[in-house]
Amino acid sequence: MPAIVRVVEGDVSTFEGDAVVNAANNHLRMGTGVAQAIASRGGGVIQEECDEIVRRDGPLAVGGAAITGGGRLRARYVIHAAAMGDLPVTPESIRNATRSALDVAEENGILSIAFPILGTGVGGFPFSEAARIMAEEIKDFISTGSPLETVVFYGYTPDQAATLRRYLG
């Protein structure tokens, strides 16, 4: 059965489920925006795990993703999707980071996942275009028989949530 895809207005760090996606940079520094909200709510252990990943493996490729525990979040895991960092945000980096996050979710048996719209805060990419790219990528992924049961898109503001509903409706 295909995953249920829905839109929620609010803070993605409040998601209760298997995994929340962090709009990450490729050095996994959780300083602003969605990353800061996740780090504040989830605790310092998330940044510590990110630091260990970078120490062990080096920075992620822009478009890549990595997984950590969820700390004090109501989500068990955080998937850090790097749509920017050493390179600026592009349509391709958003598409690749979204797909990488979905691949990491599948590899880790994640059935419920929540996404913010990648690259639109600090990265400055237009929200509507990023939402369209991510919606296309997730719909494509789900159509391949993914085991995902629930995908939740978070729009922080009413306008963002309305934009997401247009692309997912």
Secondary structure in CASP SS format (residue, H / E / C, confidence):
PFRMAT SS
TARGET T0000
AUTHOR 0000-0000-0000
METHOD secondary structure of the structure
MODEL  1
M C 1.00
P C 1.00
A C 1.00
I E 1.00
V E 1.00
R E 1.00
V E 1.00
V E 1.00
E E 1.00
G C 1.00
D C 1.00
V H 1.00
S H 1.00
T H 1.00
F C 1.00
E C 1.00
G E 1.00
D E 1.00
A E 1.00
V E 1.00
V E 1.00
N E 1.00
A E 1.00
A E 1.00
N E 1.00
N C 1.00
H C 1.00
L C 1.00
R C 1.00
M C 1.00
G C 1.00
T C 1.00
G H 1.00
V H 1.00
A H 1.00
Q H 1.00
A H 1.00
I H 1.00
A H 1.00
S H 1.00
R H 1.00
G H 1.00
G C 1.00
G H 1.00
V H 1.00
I H 1.00
Q H 1.00
E H 1.00
E H 1.00
C H 1.00
D H 1.00
E H 1.00
I H 1.00
V H 1.00
R H 1.00
R H 1.00
D H 1.00
G C 1.00
P C 1.00
L C 1.00
A C 1.00
V C 1.00
G C 1.00
G C 1.00
A E 1.00
A E 1.00
I E 1.00
T E 1.00
G E 1.00
G C 1.00
G C 1.00
R C 1.00
L C 1.00
R C 1.00
A E 1.00
R E 1.00
Y E 1.00
V E 1.00
I E 1.00
H E 1.00
A E 1.00
A E 1.00
A E 1.00
M E 1.00
G C 1.00
D C 1.00
L C 1.00
P C 1.00
V C 1.00
T C 1.00
P H 1.00
E H 1.00
S H 1.00
I H 1.00
R H 1.00
N H 1.00
A H 1.00
T H 1.00
R H 1.00
S H 1.00
A H 1.00
L H 1.00
D H 1.00
V H 1.00
A H 1.00
E H 1.00
E H 1.00
N C 1.00
G C 1.00
I C 1.00
L C 1.00
S E 1.00
I E 1.00
A E 1.00
F E 1.00
P C 1.00
I C 1.00
L C 1.00
G C 1.00
T C 1.00
G C 1.00
V C 1.00
G C 1.00
G C 1.00
F C 1.00
P C 1.00
F H 1.00
S H 1.00
E H 1.00
A H 1.00
A H 1.00
R H 1.00
I H 1.00
M H 1.00
A H 1.00
E H 1.00
E H 1.00
I H 1.00
K H 1.00
D H 1.00
F H 1.00
I H 1.00
S H 1.00
T C 1.00
G C 1.00
S C 1.00
P C 1.00
L C 1.00
E C 1.00
T E 1.00
V E 1.00
V E 1.00
F E 1.00
Y E 1.00
G E 1.00
Y C 1.00
T C 1.00
P H 1.00
D H 1.00
Q H 1.00
A H 1.00
A H 1.00
T H 1.00
L H 1.00
R H 1.00
R H 1.00
Y H 1.00
L H 1.00
G C 1.00
END
